[in-house]
Structures are given as C-alpha cells and as structure tokens.
Amino acid sequence: MSDRFLVRLSSTPRSAAPLLLLAALGGCGGHDANTFAPACPRPAILADAADITRYKPGAVGQDLTDMVLSGRVVGVSGECSPGDKATQLKVSVQVTLELSRGPAATGAQQDVPYFIAVSEGETVLDKKSFTMRATFPSNVEKLRLASDSVEVVLPVSAGKSGVAYAVTAGFQLTPEELARNRAHGVR
C-alpha cells in the first residue's frame, strides 16, 4: 500500500459474510481477554445525498405520476476488527436503504446507485460507487434492503485510531438530482 493511497475499499458478496463472521469469531480466541475491541470510525449519511427520486426519462415535469423510484439511505453500520498488520483496522460496512416503487416504474427491478466514502476531517480519502438491485415482488411498493458488505482497511497507529475517520454513505446522484435535494433540503 503506498503512502498516498491510504484506504482500500472492496466489496464482499453477502453469501461470504457468514464465513467472514465465523472466521472473525474464530480469530477472537487468540486475543488477550483484557484487550479492548478496536475503535471504529464514525458512521455518517451525507445529508445532500440521503434521498433519491428518479423520474421516467423524458418526463416534462416532476409529477408523482412520472416517478419511477424514491429512496432514502437510513443506515450505515459496520464492525471493526484488527487488520492483517498491526497498523491496519478492517471495517466491514453495510448501507441500509428504504425504497419505494413509483407509478411510472416498469418492471420489478430497479438498479440503485450508492457510494461509500472514507474521510479524515474534511478530506475525503477514498470513495467507491456501487449498485444495489432492488426487486419489488408483485403488490409490494416499499422495500428495506441492506447492501453487500464492503471491506474498508484503514491505517492506524498508537496515536491514531479508527475514530479519526468517518465512513459516509449516500446515493450516487446526477447533478440534477443533487441540485433538487439541495433546493428541497433534508426530508
């Protein structure tokens, strides 16, 4: 890992999460019982990117009847564990979304873009975009979904714990969607 690129984000398929949990729990026995768990970074939702409303292409206005999808980021959660090296902290992050299918939606599936970013103070160290596929069963208009786990590896030291960082999530918006969110304010 170079000094300039401090953070590594990688996606872990949901099906691997139980195996990772078992492996992490299996590794717990080797630690001193008097050792505290590592300090985790602060989870955050970027207010300007916490909401998404998508309209059908070519819609003249932004009428409810033209809405394809509406959503909100409702949670960022994770677990911390020591990294492969003493100077690393592994964080497994999940993002929770609440989504509503609009009257203009065609088909049962909608792809929803979101991001996870790591910052230190006001400086964004890394940001990755992901897509979650929402499948609405028939007669279901609202879903609550959790993303696949994303592994974040942070550099730490005796003087800098995971608390020095923030892990932030939001929807990956178009410039128009971002402007609309800023104009309407936080819901």
C-alpha positions as CSV (number, residue, x, y, z in Angstrom):
1,M,0.0,0.0,0.0
2,S,1.5,3.3,-1.0
3,D,1.6,6.3,1.4
4,R,-0.6,8.3,-1.0
5,F,-3.4,5.8,-1.2
6,L,-4.3,5.2,2.5
7,V,-7.7,3.5,2.2
8,R,-8.7,0.3,0.4
9,L,-12.4,-0.4,-0.2
10,S,-13.5,-3.8,-1.5
11,S,-16.9,-5.4,-1.8
12,T,-17.7,-8.8,-0.2
13,P,-20.6,-10.8,-1.5
14,R,-23.4,-11.2,1.0
15,S,-23.0,-15.0,0.7
16,A,-19.4,-14.7,2.1
17,A,-20.5,-12.6,5.1
18,P,-21.3,-15.6,7.3
19,L,-18.0,-17.2,6.5
20,L,-16.2,-14.0,7.3
21,L,-18.1,-13.7,10.6
22,L,-17.1,-17.3,11.6
23,A,-13.5,-16.6,10.6
24,A,-13.5,-13.4,12.7
25,L,-15.1,-15.1,15.7
26,G,-12.7,-18.0,15.3
27,G,-9.8,-15.5,15.5
28,C,-11.2,-13.9,18.7
29,G,-9.9,-16.8,20.8
30,G,-6.3,-15.8,20.1
31,H,-6.6,-12.3,21.6
32,D,-5.9,-11.4,25.2
33,A,-9.2,-11.3,27.1
34,N,-8.2,-8.0,28.6
35,T,-7.8,-6.3,25.2
36,F,-10.5,-3.9,24.1
37,A,-12.1,-4.0,20.7
38,P,-10.6,-1.6,18.2
39,A,-12.1,1.9,18.0
40,C,-14.4,2.1,14.9
41,P,-14.8,5.1,12.6
42,R,-17.9,7.3,12.8
43,P,-20.7,6.2,10.5
44,A,-22.5,9.0,8.7
45,I,-25.1,9.6,6.0
46,L,-24.3,12.6,3.7
47,A,-27.5,14.7,4.0
48,D,-27.4,16.1,0.4
49,A,-27.2,12.5,-0.9
50,A,-29.5,10.8,1.6
51,D,-32.6,10.9,-0.8
52,I,-33.1,9.9,-4.4
53,T,-36.1,10.4,-6.6
54,R,-36.0,9.1,-10.2
55,Y,-38.5,10.1,-12.9
56,K,-39.2,8.4,-16.2
57,P,-36.9,9.6,-19.0
58,G,-38.4,12.4,-21.0
59,A,-40.9,13.5,-18.3
60,V,-41.6,17.1,-18.7
61,G,-42.3,17.8,-15.0
62,Q,-41.6,16.1,-11.8
63,D,-45.1,14.9,-11.1
64,L,-45.8,12.0,-8.8
65,T,-47.2,10.1,-11.8
66,D,-43.8,10.3,-13.5
67,M,-41.9,9.0,-10.5
68,V,-40.1,5.7,-11.1
69,L,-38.3,5.3,-7.7
70,S,-37.9,7.1,-4.4
71,G,-35.5,6.2,-1.7
72,R,-33.7,7.2,1.4
73,V,-30.4,6.0,3.0
74,V,-31.5,5.0,6.5
75,G,-28.4,3.5,8.0
76,V,-24.6,2.9,7.8
77,S,-23.4,0.2,10.1
78,G,-20.3,-1.9,10.4
79,E,-18.0,-4.0,12.5
80,C,-14.3,-3.5,13.2
81,S,-11.5,-6.0,13.6
82,P,-7.7,-5.8,13.7
83,G,-6.2,-5.7,10.2
84,D,-3.6,-8.1,8.8
85,K,-0.9,-5.8,10.1
86,A,-0.7,-4.0,13.4
87,T,-1.0,-0.7,11.6
88,Q,-4.4,-1.6,10.0
89,L,-8.0,-1.7,11.0
90,K,-10.6,-3.6,9.0
91,V,-14.1,-2.3,8.9
92,S,-17.0,-4.2,7.3
93,V,-19.6,-1.7,6.2
94,Q,-23.2,-2.1,5.2
95,V,-25.6,0.5,3.9
96,T,-29.4,0.2,4.5
97,L,-31.8,1.7,2.0
98,E,-35.6,2.2,2.1
99,L,-37.0,2.3,-1.5
100,S,-40.5,2.9,-2.9
101,R,-41.5,2.0,-6.4
102,G,-43.3,4.8,-8.2
103,P,-46.3,4.7,-10.5
104,A,-44.1,5.1,-13.6
105,A,-41.9,2.1,-12.8
106,T,-41.8,-0.5,-15.5
107,G,-40.7,-4.0,-14.4
108,A,-40.0,-5.4,-10.9
109,Q,-36.3,-4.4,-10.8
110,Q,-34.6,-1.1,-10.2
111,D,-30.8,-0.5,-10.0
112,V,-30.0,2.0,-7.3
113,P,-26.5,3.6,-7.2
114,Y,-24.9,4.5,-3.9
115,F,-21.5,5.2,-2.6
116,I,-19.3,4.7,0.5
117,A,-16.6,7.2,1.3
118,V,-13.9,7.4,3.9
119,S,-12.8,10.7,5.2
120,E,-10.4,12.1,7.8
121,G,-11.7,15.5,8.9
122,E,-12.7,17.4,5.8
123,T,-10.6,15.3,3.5
124,V,-12.1,12.5,1.5
125,L,-9.5,9.7,1.3
126,D,-11.4,7.3,-0.9
127,K,-14.9,6.9,-2.4
128,K,-16.3,3.9,-4.3
129,S,-19.7,3.7,-6.1
130,F,-21.8,0.6,-6.0
131,T,-25.2,-0.5,-7.4
132,M,-27.9,-2.3,-5.5
133,R,-30.5,-4.1,-7.4
134,A,-34.0,-3.8,-5.9
135,T,-36.5,-6.4,-6.9
136,F,-40.1,-5.5,-5.9
137,P,-42.4,-8.5,-5.6
138,S,-45.8,-8.0,-7.1
139,N,-48.1,-5.9,-4.9
140,V,-45.1,-4.6,-2.9
141,E,-44.3,-1.0,-3.3
142,K,-41.8,-0.5,-0.5
143,L,-38.6,-2.3,0.4
144,R,-35.9,-2.1,3.0
145,L,-32.6,-3.5,1.8
146,A,-29.1,-3.9,3.2
147,S,-26.1,-3.7,0.8
148,D,-23.4,-6.3,0.5
149,S,-20.6,-5.9,3.0
150,V,-17.8,-3.6,1.9
151,E,-14.4,-4.0,3.5
152,V,-12.5,-0.8,4.4
153,V,-8.9,-1.1,5.5
154,L,-7.7,1.9,7.5
155,P,-4.2,2.9,8.5
156,V,-4.0,3.2,12.3
157,S,-1.3,3.7,14.9
158,A,-0.8,4.3,18.6
159,G,-1.7,7.9,18.1
160,K,-4.5,7.5,15.5
161,S,-7.3,5.0,16.0
162,G,-10.4,4.3,13.8
163,V,-12.2,7.2,15.4
164,A,-10.0,9.6,13.4
165,Y,-12.1,8.6,10.3
166,A,-15.7,8.8,9.2
167,V,-17.4,6.2,6.9
168,T,-20.1,8.1,4.9
169,A,-22.7,6.8,2.6
170,G,-25.3,8.3,0.2
171,F,-26.9,7.8,-3.2
172,Q,-24.7,8.4,-6.2
173,L,-26.8,11.2,-7.7
174,T,-26.8,13.0,-11.0
175,P,-26.0,16.8,-10.8
176,E,-29.8,17.5,-11.3
177,E,-30.8,15.1,-8.5
178,L,-28.2,16.7,-6.2
179,A,-29.4,20.2,-7.0
180,R,-33.0,19.1,-6.4
181,N,-32.0,17.7,-3.0
182,R,-30.2,20.9,-2.0
183,A,-33.2,23.0,-3.1
184,H,-35.7,20.9,-1.1
185,G,-33.5,20.4,1.9
186,V,-33.3,17.3,4.2
187,R,-36.6,15.3,4.5
